[in-house]
């Protein structure tokens, strides 16, 4: 890969990460808004650092979108290393990676983070919260695969 291809790879991966994270954040917002479960993920992430709701949204958004871009680069790197290039394959593998990613993050969230969260409202992270995170990550992975597929950088 030359420098131009690396920049293009990183740029499209970053765009895919932002779009994927936006989609995941929207799904979590809807889950919360519909009253299914407490899926205020951005506030939960931000308040891990701020220890309060104050500035939690801003900090949470920065952390969540930064992680989304980093994971999109990792997803795209994996796609590239294993020759996954067709748009259908990329969307399918993105969906699958999102499921695995969501499952792992849900496990970490429910077992480790919730018990020690500084805000009481996020200490009860049961099965519905875990499922919401799995679904959110599946949306994330699907969108990352779609954007990478549409970009054509892996063809």
Order of alpha helices (4+ residues) and beta strands (2+ residues): alpha-alpha-alpha-alpha-alpha
